Amino acid sequence: MLLRLAALAGVLSLAACSGAAQSVAASADEALARGNEAMQQRRYDRAAEHYTAALAFGRATTVAREAQLGLARAFAGDEQYLRAGQEYTRYIEFYSDDPQREAIEFERLQAYAALSPDYELDQTDTITAIDYIRLYVQRYPTGANAARAAAMLDELTEKLARKRFESARLYERRSLYEAAVITFRSVLEDYPASTWADDALLGALRAQTRFAEESILARQAERFAEAIALYERIEELFPGSPVLAEAVSIRDRADAGRRAAEARAGA
């Protein structure tokens, strides 16, 4: 039995070696051709292997440029977006004279944008994507893909704004009102054009009012006054916002609290 297993293992080993030998390209051109064929068949993992083999023949070959771009696109097709972004960057660095550089840089930012997770998760990849988008928009403000890049930038920025907004809501739910105020206000400061800006300022007003209500008497009047100042900013920045009605109600509560605190302090 052991002899049969050993013999079978030997046969399988020889078959594997034979298959590996058949997959080795004799030249960079052959490896590139195999990579292109695999890409047409949407066999992206195989295409990446062949393009890598083509590049192994050296950067001085006539096909290295095409193989490098093919490798980036193969990883993108295989949804290995981080590796795709890295290979696009290598291409841009090695072949900065490419007349299609603008389009290739757009492909790169698409790869990084695809890494951006849902807003609940860590947003490091989103920030990286935004950096590449801003770089692209700065370089090609009137480029063919400028409008699409701007739309992607808005979408990813909204995600960061919501992430920050939800963090503030969490502080508020935990009755950490001072931290909630700071975080709500940072949404407006860092993402003033986002759709979360007016809700965040309302959240800051709400949390500041609760913070004042729970403060010692000596600090209540000034903290209620800070809440009223937040209302005035909502009225100034978002006069037509649907949050204004709720803001007025909270402002009235803060104003009543301020007058009551001043009266008690003067008694």
N, C-alpha and C positions, 0 to 999 in steps of 0.2 A: 504493500500500500504506500509506504513511504517513498519507494522508488518511483511509483507512478506519479505521485505528487511532485517529486523533484523533476521528473521528465516533463510534466505539464508546465511547471514553472519555467523551465528552460525554453520550451516552445513559445510561451507567452512573452518571455523576455526578448527572444529573437524577433518576434513579430513586432514588438514595441520599438525595438531598435530599427527595424526595417522601415516602419512607418515614420519614425523620426528622421531617418535618412532621406526618405522621399520628400519630406516637408522642407528640407533645407534647400534654399535657393542658391543657384550657382553664381548669381551676380545680383547687384543692387537693382538692375533693371528688371530682372525676373521677380525679385521680391516685391518690387513696386507694382508690377503687373498683377501679381497674386493679391496684393492688398486692394488694388482697385476693383478687381473682380469680386472679392469678398464684400466690399462696400456696396457694389451693385446688388448683391444678394442679401444685403442687410445683415451679414454675419460680422457684426462689428468687432467681436472679440478676436475672430480670426484675422480680420483686417488689421487690427492693432498689432498682432504678432508679426504679420508680414511687413508692415511699415517699420516696426522696430528692427526687424532683420535687415531691411534696406538701409536704415541709418547706421547699422553696425558696420557697414562697409566703409563708413567715413563721411564726414561733412563735405569732403572735396568732390564727391561723385556728382554727376549731372542730375541725379534724381533726388538728392537729399532734400532740396527745398520742397518738392511735391510730397515726399514721404513724410516730412515733418508736419505739414499742414494736414495730410491725410491722417496722421496719427492723432492729432487734436480732434479732428472731426469723427474719427472712429470712437474715441473715448466719449465724445458727446452723444453719439448715436447709441452707445451702450449705457448711457445714463451714468457714466463715471465722471461727473461734472468737475470735481476737483482736479482730477488728472487732466481732463480736457483743458481746463483753464490754465494749468501749468504748462501744457504743451503749446497752447496758443501763445502764451507769454514767451516761450522759447522761440517760437517762429517769429514773432514780432521783433525780438531782440536780434536774432540771427539775420533776418531778411527785412530790415527796416525800409529798404528801397522798393518794396512791393507796391505797385500802383493800386492794388486792391487792399491796401492796409486798412483803410477805414472800415470796409466790410468785415475784415478779419477781426478787427478790434471789437466790432459789434458782436460777432460770434462769441468772442471771449466774454464779454459782459453778460451775454445770454447764459453762458455756462455757469458763471458765478451766481447770477440771479436765480438759476434753477436750484441752487443749494439752499436758498433762503427758506427756513422752516416756518411752521405756523407761529403766530405771534406769541403763544404761550411759552415757546422754547427759547433757548439761548440764541441771541440774534447776532453773534459774531460774523456769521456768513453773510447776513443781510448787510451789515456795515461794510464788509469787503466788497460786496456787489455794488453798493452805493458809491464807494470810492472809484471803482472802475467806470461806472456810469458817468459820474461827474467829470472824470478825466476825458472820457469820450466826448461829452457835450462841450467841454472846454476846447478840445482840439477841433471838433467838427460841428460848430454851432449851426451851420446850414447844411449839414450832410444829409445824405439820402435817408438815414435812419434816425435823424435827430429827434423827430416827433415821437417815434416809438421809444427811444431812449428816455425822453422826458416823461412819457407816460409810465415807464417802468420805474423811474425815479420817484414819481408821485406815489405809485403803489407800494414800493418798499418803505418810503418815508411814513406813509400811513400806518404800516405795520409797526414801525418803531414807536410812533406816537401812541398807538393803541397799547403796546407793551408797557409803556411808561404810565399811561392812564390807568391800566388795570393794576399796576403796582400801587398807584396812589389809592385806588379803591380798596385794595387789600389793607393798607395802613388805616384807612378810615373804618373799615369793618372791625379792625382790631382795636379801635379807639385810640390809635396813635395819631392824634389829630394834627399835631405840629408837623410830624413827618409827612402826613397826607397833604397838608397845605404846601409844603416845599415841593413835593413831587408833582402835585397838580399844576403848580405854577411853572414848573420846568417844562411841562408839555407845551404851554403857550410860548415860553421863551425859546425852546429848541425847535418846535414844529408849529410856528405861527400860522402857516397856511393849511394845516391839516384839518380834517373835519372834526377832530377831537378837541380843537382849541377852545371853543365856547363851552363845551361840556366840562372841560378841565377847569376853566375859570369858575364855572358854577360850583364844581367840586371843591375848589379852594375856598370859595365863599362859605359853602356849607360847613366844611371842616374847621375853618377859622371861627365861625360862630360857635360851634360846639367846643372848640378849644377855649374860647373866651368864657363860655358858660361854666366850664369846669375849672377855671383859674381861680386863684385866690382873689379876694375882693380888691386888693391893691393894684392888681394887673387887669382887672376885667374891663374897665372903661377904655383903656388904650387898645385892648385886643378887640373889643367890639368896634372901635373906630377903624381898626385895620380891616375888619370884615366889611364895613360900610364902604371903605375905599375900594375894596375888591368889587363890590356891586357897581360902583361908579365906573370902574374900568370895563365891566361887562357892557354897561349902557353905552359907553363910548365906542368900544371896539365892535360890538355885535348888537346894534340897535334893532335889527330885524330878526334876531335869533329866537327860536321857539323856547329857549331856556330862560328868556327874560321874565316871563310870568312867575316862574318858581323863584327866580332871583329876587324879584320884588318882595315876595312873601318872606324870604329869609332876611332880606335887608330890613324889613319892618321889625322882625324879631330881634335882629342885632341892634337896631336903633332903640327899641324898648329896653333891651338889656343894658345898653350904654347909659341911658337916662336913669334907670334903676340903680345901677352901680354908682353913678355920680351922686345920686341922692343919698344912698347909704353911706358913702364915703364922707359926705358933708354933714351927716347927722351927728 
